Amino acid sequence: MTDQEFANSVTHELANILNYWTKNSIDQQYGGFVGRINHFNEVVEKSPKGIILNSRILWTFSAASNHYQNDNYLIEANRAYNYLREYFQDGTNKGVFWEVNHLGEPLTKRKQTYAQAFTIYALSEYYKYSKNEEALSWALELFEVLEAKTKDKKLGGYIEAFDKDWKLIEDMRLSNKDLNAPKTMNTHLHILEAYTTLFEVNNNPKVGSALKGLIELFLEKFISENGHFTLFFSKDWKKLSQEASFGHDIETAWLLIHAARTLNDTNYIKKTEALSIKIADTFLKEALDKDFGVLNAINLQTNEIDYDKHWWPQAEAVVGLLYVWQITTEEKYRSTAKQIWNFIRNKIIDNTKGEWFFRVNREGIPYPDENKIGPWKCPYHNSRTCIEIIKQLHLYTDRKTLKSNAGL
């Protein structure tokens, strides 16, 4: 597959993803977007609506609008923003609720730090497109809330979860699959990406300082000598888990570089690029199956592997490897990224009903009990991947053109 064929395939798929969501996700009866569509593309009536799904929908239609530089998704982006503002915003205690019912009434009022971060990310991307000052003001308000309510002033980092009044709770888990830990790599990663985009659109020095602090945490606390990121920690930074998530590893690799470049900090750029090469090399050795599908996870103590292939690690792997290819110019990263994209095309994309399967087993067979749209099945990973691939390939083409024009 040539670079042009790669770009053409990705461009086509981005249009497919956006077309699926415009046609299938709109909730014409109750407003906003439907809470769940199952594997068979059937709407599950009156499903709850989660903040992660809805903030990621806002991010996606905003990012698509910024990518295409047109208003083709204006209606969807505005619809997503207005629904968040009207139904998820806690006007009394600040922050956003975790979940509302199909009518928009709060079901779960807990304040998950991860959710506040994703709302900042979405609002910042929406502001970049719409220049809606109210959206930027809300994003900055949520930033101040996170810094005031969730930041561990003594030991560093951010605490995982609180009740509706921002009081600590016993069960802080993001999902049933997670450990009950007060500090997690996953939440810090998404604060990092949120603050990156907020700083990009506002250049606020307080946001920049907080973003630098997050990069330091990844360089000093989260990364292990084995080329993986530790996922769960106690409040005083004791490691609580031995599992490595291949998707989180490679996603973090490129998001750290993006954060450092957004800050325009030469020191952090050098450090994050060097770290990302190390992560990518570990990823190439351990994360790929024979068909170039990305495995889900490994227990570093027992070496037990989760061979399922979820949709989002495939997506993030392509971007992460292309970032490292741009830094090193080593062909192994680009060629592997293309092989993973081929796996996505052949096994992850539902070429019959649209969108991507949530996960497939080692033989490439989809799990029929997973969602096409749901609390965690959103358009953000795959649409962002398509946008980032196109950017990376354009950067490479532009650089080649510059060298050619310079006679190099």
Secondary structure as UniProt FT lines:
FT   HELIX           3..24
FT   TURN            28..30
FT   STRAND          37..38
FT   TURN            39..40
FT   TURN            45..46
FT   STRAND          49..50
FT   HELIX           51..68
FT   TURN            72..73
FT   HELIX           74..83
FT   HELIX           84..88
FT   TURN            91..93
FT   STRAND          99..100
FT   TURN            102..103
FT   STRAND          106..108
FT   STRAND          111..112
FT   HELIX           113..130
FT   HELIX           133..145
FT   HELIX           146..150
FT   TURN            153..155
FT   STRAND          161..162
FT   TURN            164..165
FT   TURN            176..177
FT   STRAND          183..184
FT   HELIX           185..202
FT   HELIX           205..217
FT   HELIX           218..222
FT   TURN            225..226
FT   STRAND          232..233
FT   TURN            235..236
FT   STRAND          243..245
FT   HELIX           246..263
FT   HELIX           266..286
FT   TURN            290..291
FT   STRAND          297..299
FT   TURN            300..302
FT   STRAND          305..306
FT   STRAND          309..310
FT   HELIX           311..328
FT   HELIX           331..343
FT   HELIX           344..348
FT   TURN            351..353
FT   STRAND          359..360
FT   TURN            362..363
FT   TURN            368..369
FT   STRAND          371..373
FT   HELIX           380..405
FT   TURN            406..407
//
